[in-house]
Amino acid sequence: MPLNFGARTLCEEVTTEQDAPFLALDEAAIAGAVLQHSPYDFTFVDQAICSDHRDNVLRDLPEIPYRGSYAVSSLRYGPAFSACVQDLLSQRFRRLVEKKFDIDLREYPPCITMMGNTTGHYNEGYAHPDSEHKIISVVVGFSAEWPYEKGRLRVLRSNNRDDCAFEFAPELGKMLMFRVCKHSWHGFLPQKGKRMRLQLCYVDSKWYARRESVRHRLSAFAKATPGLNICKRRATAM
């Protein structure tokens, strides 16, 4: 498992030149996406990553052999994927999100995780509104393709996964942004597959962002350690 436990924790904005252009994201596409208000505030970008970066990004994705979410800082990946992460953690992207949702996010640090696989287990993708500590959530697909009917991320009207208002495949560049609230239900129907997706959340405190980063890094360590991983699977099955 290509883990990097010595890496900087990615729960703070990248300190780049404030007006530097994006390295990989399509700013015009993100800025032009229409904000929907039903069943809650969300917007969808069909291709948020510039098409000429597609092959390089797919080549430079991290290898994630197990299910679950990982702190991006615990993974190893190439420069094209790194450019996507840098763009998402930039002030420039934050300002796009602020303008879209008419909100000031300067006091809310970003927290970023990555998923690589799903097993098709019945409890994967269960309907949930996201933690109350999250202010805005951004989900970006990184799968080369998703040929399945199930496993598509769904914007839900309720806590019923079949009560779907909108859905999309977790394919490279497809981006969903939504305002977290008590009824921001979302989820997906279980489907086994290589389901690469990144989630960036602006959260209510640095304490929560760092706690989540540590939690996901420890989980990644347990999955990558044979003895601990076996114990974890047995405990889950009980």
C-alpha positions, 0 to 999 in steps of 0.5 A, spaced: 500 500 500 503 506 497 502 510 504 506 516 506 505 518 513 510 523 513 506 527 508 504 534 510 496 534 513 492 536 507 487 540 512 489 547 510 489 551 504 495 551 499 499 557 500 500 559 493 499 566 489 492 568 490 491 570 483 495 564 480 491 560 475 488 553 476 493 548 474 488 543 472 481 545 474 476 548 469 474 555 472 469 557 467 465 551 467 465 551 475 463 558 475 458 557 470 454 552 473 447 553 476 446 553 483 439 549 484 435 550 490 431 543 491 431 539 494 437 543 497 442 548 495 447 544 490 450 545 483 453 540 478 459 541 474 459 536 468 467 537 467 470 541 472 477 538 470 480 541 463 480 535 458 487 536 456 489 534 463 485 527 463 490 522 461 495 525 465 491 525 471 488 518 470 496 516 470 497 519 476 492 517 481 493 514 487 493 506 488 487 505 493 486 497 494 481 497 500 475 500 501 473 506 505 476 513 505 483 515 506 486 522 508 489 524 501 496 526 505 497 518 507 497 517 499 502 517 494 500 520 487 503 523 481 504 531 479 497 531 475 493 529 480 497 533 485 495 539 481 488 537 482 489 537 489 492 544 489 487 547 485 482 544 490 485 547 496 487 554 493 484 560 495 482 561 488 477 555 488 474 557 495 472 564 492 469 560 487 465 556 492 464 562 496 461 566 490 456 560 488 453 559 495 454 567 497 458 565 503 464 567 507 468 561 508 475 564 510 474 562 517 472 554 515 478 550 514 478 545 508 478 537 509 480 533 504 479 525 503 479 520 497 475 513 496 478 508 491 473 502 492 467 499 494 465 492 495 458 492 494 456 491 501 449 493 503 451 499 508 455 502 503 452 509 500 447 509 505 443 516 505 446 521 510 446 529 510 453 529 512 456 531 519 454 538 522 461 540 522 461 541 515 459 547 511 460 546 504 461 539 501 465 538 494 465 531 491 469 530 485 469 523 481 476 520 478 474 514 475 476 513 468 469 510 467 463 507 471 459 502 467 454 501 472 447 503 473 448 503 481 454 506 485 452 513 482 452 519 487 445 521 488 442 527 491 436 525 495 429 528 497 429 524 503 433 518 507 431 513 502 436 512 497 430 511 492 428 518 493 432 521 488 432 528 485 439 527 481 445 522 480 451 522 476 457 517 475 463 518 479 467 519 473 473 523 472 472 531 473 464 530 475 463 535 481 458 536 485 458 542 491 452 542 496 451 546 502 450 542 508 444 542 512 439 537 516 436 535 509 442 535 505 441 527 504 445 524 499 448 516 497 448 511 492 446 504 491 451 499 493 456 497 487 462 493 487 467 497 483 473 501 483 470 508 485 475 513 485 472 520 488 475 525 492 471 529 497 473 536 500 469 539 505 469 546 509 469 545 516 467 549 522 474 548 526 481 546 525 480 541 530 475 537 526 479 538 520 485 535 524 481 530 527 478 527 521 485 527 518 488 523 523 482 518 523 483 517 516 490 516 516 490 511 522 484 507 518 489 507 512 494 504 516 490 499 519 488 497 512 495 496 510 497 492 516 495 485 515 494 483 522 490 489 523 486 489 517 484 481 518 482 483 525 478 489 522 474 485 517 472 480 522 470 485 527 466 488 521 463 481 520 460 480 527 
